Amino acid sequence: MKFYQRCTYCILDTTDKDITFDIDGRCSHCSEWLPRVQNLPQSTAETETNLDLIAKKLKLEGKGKRYDCMIGLSGGVDSSYIAYLAHKMNLRPLIVHFDNGWNSELAISNIEKIVKKCDFELTTLVVEWKEFRELQKAYLSASVIDIEVATDHAIIATMFQNARKYNIKYLLSGGNIATETGMPNKWTWPKKDLTNLKNIHRAFSTVPLKTYPTRSIWTDIFEKKFLSQVVDIRILDQIKYNKSEAIKMLEEQFGWQYYGGKHYESVFTKFYQAYILPTKFKIDKRLVHLSSLIRNGEMTRKDALEELELPLYVENIFLEDREYVLKKLEMSSAEFASIMKAEPIEHIEYGSDYINLNKLKWIYRILKNKKQLFVVKK
């Protein structure tokens, strides 16, 4: 069999150590996700029907409540488009934003424009900067691959906090099959792994996490199994979603502005994806993002390969961003250089809730049996 180093359909390659190819050179990510992408709604009529059904359900169950759903808004494409859909559906969402101190001016502007025009209510959690700064520095010092856990974990915790506070059952989230598929498992880490987060924090920081929101996977699983849970509606999987068309719509409706790359609405995320990941971990996430667009019919493989040849950073912009990031983190060039030279370390080396997840099966059986003791059979 011919040995393939790059998929013949998308552009993912053997940078993903677990990737495999079939006899025609199509990669395992395409084999898994392409059929699912092709089964998504393909017509305007199907999109409108799905949105109408969702709107009716949320309005009915939200009757008498202040909000009928919740949306986490970053100012990026996906979350901004969901806010647009909610406005189009005449829903009453609570807009939730987690401010970790790294928002670009464009992201802030995009959020303000959407909230104002849609007349939505916005709540923002601003974590104490010193706490978050030291947590991010801890992740950098730990030499683990998924530094963004520090932000993503807090976003999840913030959403659940607001769901409880305002008695909101439904979350309209931006995760979607069309444009977010094929991420290699070893390029990320579970965002809800509180033990991993706390151990990294404990190992490299002395600043206590007092305002930083957290949520244990055990709490998440317990609520999902036994209590009234927050229902995640991946609304972009219920429509014919095209990122390019979404950007055009947002520009027309809100004067929204694009920021240049996947998750680049955050200055730190841009620096992480465009410099730290490719330099220290030899990973270019454009491989995944562009491959998703190929599967969704938004880009040809040829165009994706040409874009991959472009530099991740223009030199003068890189120098500006590097200076800004290090100054904001209160980190010297020598300290950062030492971190970049350090060998990568697996997240699991710092412990994990997921090591013990199998034990939960036994706990669940015990709790389930105890719960059944209170059931009166007639």
C-alpha positions in Angstrom: 0.0 0.0 0.0 1.2 3.5 -0.8 2.3 5.5 2.2 0.5 8.8 2.5 1.9 11.7 4.5 -1.0 14.1 3.7 -4.7 13.3 3.1 -5.8 13.3 -0.5 -9.1 14.9 0.3 -8.3 17.5 3.1 -4.8 18.8 4.1 -4.3 17.0 7.4 -1.0 15.2 7.6 1.2 13.0 9.8 1.7 15.9 12.1 -1.2 14.1 13.8 0.6 11.0 15.1 -2.6 9.0 15.2 -3.8 9.7 11.7 -4.4 6.8 9.3 -5.2 6.6 5.6 -7.3 4.3 3.5 -6.2 2.8 0.3 -7.1 6.0 -1.6 -5.2 8.2 0.8 -8.2 9.6 2.5 -7.5 10.3 6.2 -9.3 8.9 9.2 -10.7 12.3 10.1 -12.4 12.6 6.7 -13.7 9.0 6.9 -15.2 9.9 10.3 -16.5 13.4 9.7 -17.3 13.8 6.0 -20.4 11.6 6.1 -21.6 13.6 9.1 -21.0 16.9 7.4 -22.9 15.7 4.3 -25.9 14.8 6.5 -26.3 18.3 7.9 -29.2 20.4 6.6 -28.5 21.4 3.0 -31.5 23.6 2.2 -32.9 26.9 3.3 -36.3 25.3 3.9 -34.8 22.7 6.3 -32.9 25.4 8.1 -36.0 27.5 8.6 -38.0 24.5 9.8 -35.4 23.6 12.4 -35.1 27.1 13.6 -38.8 27.5 13.9 -39.1 24.3 16.0 -36.3 25.4 18.3 -37.8 28.8 18.7 -41.2 27.4 19.6 -39.8 25.0 22.2 -37.6 27.7 23.9 -40.4 30.3 23.9 -42.9 27.8 25.4 -40.6 26.6 28.1 -39.3 30.1 28.8 -42.7 31.6 29.3 -42.8 33.7 32.4 -39.0 33.6 32.7 -36.7 36.6 32.2 -34.6 34.6 29.6 -35.5 31.6 27.5 -31.9 30.7 26.7 -28.3 31.7 27.1 -25.4 32.5 24.6 -21.7 32.7 25.3 -20.5 35.6 23.2 -16.8 36.1 22.4 -17.1 38.4 19.4 -15.9 35.6 17.1 -17.8 34.3 14.0 -19.7 31.4 15.5 -21.0 33.0 18.7 -21.8 36.2 16.9 -23.8 34.3 14.3 -25.7 32.5 16.9 -26.7 35.8 18.5 -27.9 36.9 15.1 -30.0 33.7 14.8 -31.5 34.3 18.3 -32.4 37.8 17.3 -34.0 36.5 14.1 -35.9 33.9 16.1 -37.2 36.6 18.5 -35.6 34.8 21.5 -34.7 36.4 24.8 -31.2 35.2 25.5 -28.9 36.2 28.3 -25.6 37.1 26.6 -22.7 35.9 28.7 -19.1 37.0 28.2 -16.0 35.9 30.1 -13.3 38.6 30.0 -9.9 37.2 30.7 -8.1 40.4 29.8 -7.1 39.4 26.3 -9.9 40.7 24.2 -8.9 42.5 21.0 -10.5 45.9 20.3 -12.3 44.2 17.4 -13.8 41.6 19.7 -15.1 44.2 22.1 -16.5 46.3 19.3 -18.3 43.3 17.8 -19.9 42.4 21.1 -21.1 45.9 21.7 -22.6 46.2 18.2 -24.5 43.0 18.5 -25.8 43.5 22.0 -26.9 47.1 21.2 -28.7 46.3 17.9 -30.4 43.2 19.2 -31.3 44.9 22.5 -30.0 41.8 24.4 -28.9 41.8 28.0 -25.2 41.2 28.6 -23.5 40.0 31.7 -19.7 39.9 31.8 -17.5 38.1 34.3 -14.2 39.9 34.7 -11.7 37.7 36.5 -9.1 39.4 38.7 -6.2 39.9 36.3 -3.4 38.8 38.6 -5.1 35.5 39.2 -5.6 34.8 35.6 -2.2 36.1 34.5 -0.4 33.8 37.0 -2.6 30.8 35.9 -1.6 31.3 32.3 2.0 31.6 33.3 1.6 28.4 35.2 0.4 26.6 32.1 3.3 28.1 30.1 5.8 26.9 32.7 4.2 23.5 32.8 5.0 23.0 29.1 1.7 21.4 28.3 0.1 21.7 24.9 -3.3 23.1 25.7 -2.7 26.4 27.4 -6.2 27.6 26.5 -7.7 25.3 29.1 -7.2 28.2 31.5 -9.7 30.3 29.5 -12.0 27.5 28.2 -12.5 26.0 31.7 -13.6 29.4 33.1 -16.0 30.0 30.2 -17.7 26.7 30.9 -17.9 27.4 34.6 -19.2 30.9 34.0 -22.0 29.6 31.7 -23.2 27.1 34.4 -23.0 29.8 37.1 -25.4 32.0 35.1 -27.6 29.1 34.2 -28.2 28.4 37.9 -28.5 32.1 38.9 -31.1 32.9 36.3 -32.8 29.5 36.0 -31.9 29.1 32.4 -32.2 25.6 30.9 -31.0 26.1 27.3 -27.6 27.1 26.0 -27.2 27.9 22.4 -23.5 26.9 21.8 -21.2 27.4 18.9 -19.7 23.9 18.6 -20.5 22.6 15.2 -19.7 19.8 12.7 -19.5 22.0 9.6 -16.4 24.0 10.6 -15.0 22.4 13.7 -14.0 18.8 12.9 -10.9 16.7 12.9 -9.0 18.1 15.8 -6.4 15.4 16.8 -6.9 14.2 20.4 -3.3 14.9 21.3 -3.5 18.5 20.3 -5.9 19.4 23.1 -6.9 18.5 26.6 -10.4 18.1 28.2 -11.5 21.6 29.3 -13.3 20.3 32.4 -10.4 18.6 34.0 -10.3 20.6 37.2 -7.7 18.3 38.9 -5.2 18.9 36.0 -5.8 22.6 36.2 -5.4 22.8 40.0 -2.3 20.7 40.0 -0.6 22.9 37.3 -1.7 26.0 39.2 -0.3 24.6 42.5 3.0 23.6 40.9 3.8 26.9 39.3 1.7 29.7 41.0 1.3 31.0 44.6 -1.6 33.3 43.7 -4.9 31.8 45.0 -7.8 31.5 42.6 -10.5 33.5 44.4 -12.5 35.1 41.5 -11.6 32.5 38.8 -14.7 30.3 38.2 -14.2 26.5 38.3 -16.4 23.5 37.7 -15.5 19.9 38.4 -16.2 17.1 35.9 -17.8 15.2 38.8 -20.3 18.0 39.4 -21.0 18.0 35.7 -21.6 14.3 35.5 -23.7 14.2 38.7 -26.0 17.0 37.5 -26.3 15.4 34.1 -27.3 12.0 35.6 -29.5 13.1 38.5 -30.5 16.8 38.4 -32.2 19.2 36.0 -29.4 19.9 33.5 -28.5 22.6 31.2 -29.4 21.5 27.7 -26.8 22.3 25.0 -28.3 23.1 21.7 -25.7 23.1 18.9 -27.8 25.3 16.8 -25.3 25.6 14.0 -25.8 21.8 13.4 -29.4 22.5 12.7 -28.9 24.9 9.8 -26.9 25.0 6.6 -23.9 26.7 8.1 -21.3 28.4 5.9 -18.7 30.5 7.7 -18.0 32.7 4.8 -21.6 33.5 4.4 -22.0 34.0 8.1 -19.2 36.6 8.1 -20.8 38.5 5.2 -24.2 38.5 7.0 -22.6 39.8 10.3 -20.8 42.5 8.4 -24.1 43.6 6.7 -26.3 43.4 9.8 -24.0 44.7 12.5 -20.9 46.3 10.9 -19.1 43.4 12.5 -15.4 43.1 11.6 -13.3 39.9 11.0 -10.1 39.6 13.0 -8.0 37.4 10.7 -8.1 33.8 12.0 -9.8 31.1 14.0 -10.2 32.4 17.6 -8.0 35.4 16.8 -10.5 37.6 18.6 -8.2 37.0 21.5 -4.7 38.5 21.4 -3.3 35.7 23.5 -5.0 32.9 21.4 -3.6 34.4 18.3 -0.1 34.4 19.7 -0.5 30.9 21.1 -1.8 29.4 17.8 0.4 31.4 15.5 3.7 31.2 17.4 3.8 29.0 20.6 2.1 25.9 19.1 4.1 25.8 15.8 7.4 26.8 17.4 7.4 24.6 20.6 5.0 21.8 19.7 5.4 21.7 15.9 1.7 22.1 15.4 -0.1 24.3 12.8 -3.8 24.4 13.7 -4.6 25.8 10.2 -4.3 22.2 9.1 -7.5 21.4 11.0 -9.4 24.6 10.4 -8.8 24.7 6.7 -9.6 21.0 6.4 -13.0 21.6 8.0 -13.7 24.2 5.4 -12.8 21.8 2.7 -15.2 19.2 4.1 -17.9 21.8 4.3 -17.5 22.8 0.7 -16.2 26.3 1.5 -12.7 25.9 0.2 -10.8 23.8 -2.3 -7.9 21.6 -1.3 -5.7 23.6 -3.7 -6.6 26.9 -2.1 -6.1 25.5 1.4 -2.6 24.3 0.5 -1.8 27.7 -0.9 -3.0 29.4 2.3 -0.9 26.9 4.3 2.2 28.3 2.5 1.5 31.8 3.9 3.4 32.7 7.0 1.5 32.4 10.3 2.8 35.8 11.3 4.0 38.9 9.4 7.3 39.8 11.1 6.5 43.3 12.4 3.1 42.1 13.7 4.7 39.2 15.5 7.2 41.5 17.2 4.4 43.8 18.3 2.3 40.9 19.6 5.2 39.3 21.4 6.2 42.5 23.1 2.5 43.1 24.1 2.0 39.5 25.4 5.2 39.4 27.5 4.6 42.9 28.9 1.1 42.0 29.9 2.2 38.7 31.5 5.1 40.5 33.2 7.5 38.0 31.8 11.0 38.7 30.6 12.3 37.7 27.2 14.8 35.4 28.9 12.1 33.6 30.9 9.9 33.2 27.8 12.8 31.9 25.8 13.5 29.3 28.5 9.9 28.2 28.5 9.9 27.9 24.7 13.1 25.7 24.8 11.8 23.4 27.5 10.6 19.9 26.4 6.8 19.5 26.1 5.2 17.6 28.9 2.0 15.5 28.7 -0.9 16.9 30.6 -1.4 13.6 32.3 1.9 14.0 34.1 0.1 16.6 36.3 -2.8 14.2 37.2 -6.3 14.2 35.9 -9.9 13.6 36.8 -10.2 11.4 33.8 -7.9 8.8 35.3 -10.6 8.0 37.8 -13.6 8.2 35.4 -14.0 4.5 35.3 -14.6 4.5 39.0 -17.6 6.7 38.4 -19.4 3.8 36.8 -19.3 2.0 40.2 -20.4 5.2 42.0 -23.2 5.7 39.6 -24.5 2.1 40.1 -24.5 2.6 43.9 -26.2 6.0 43.7 -28.7 4.7 41.2 -29.6 1.8 43.4 -29.9 4.1 46.5 -32.2 6.4 44.5 -34.4 3.5 43.5 -35.1 2.8 47.2 -37.3 5.8 47.3 -39.4 4.7 44.3 -42.8 3.5 45.3 -44.0 0.7 43.0 -47.8 0.4 42.5 
